[in-house]
């Protein structure tokens, strides 16, 4: 799964605009697939996507951290 680097850049830009001296973002997206076979046939199939990001900022020498799994 490809990471949207534009989203990461927007998060950092907003943090700087809001007053952060330094900002760092970590983005993780993954796709999971689970498949069960019984008697040589597919018994169940599950697929999921997960997304999350964290933001670390420094302002006035103090550290702040947040995490979300919502892009909004």
Secondary structure, 3 states (H helix, E strand, C coil): CCCCHHHHHHHHHHHHHCCCCEEEEEEEEEEEEEEEEECCEEEEEEEEEEEEEEEEEEECCEEEEEEECCCC
